[in-house]
């Protein structure tokens, strides 16, 4: 069985998030939610307050900015990111 890091590298190099990996990693880090669907929704969606005259009157759902997810995880796992001359991602390696 592959390790969390090996599976992360495969996911990272595909440049596509794998919801199963995200869930397993969350649980391995002590995540408290027990419903995978609730976790996935909270991962991708943020609820932003709607304020009118300083009072919250409701919430709107918006896609969470995940642009820093891969770079943060690369750093956490101590991976090296390989870029081409144009600054485009090629792959990560240990």
Secondary structure as UniProt FT lines:
FT   HELIX           4..14
FT   HELIX           19..28
FT   TURN            29..30
FT   HELIX           36..44
FT   STRAND          45..52
FT   TURN            53..54
FT   STRAND          55..63
FT   TURN            67..68
FT   HELIX           69..76
FT   TURN            77..78
FT   STRAND          80..83
FT   TURN            85..86
FT   STRAND          89..93
//
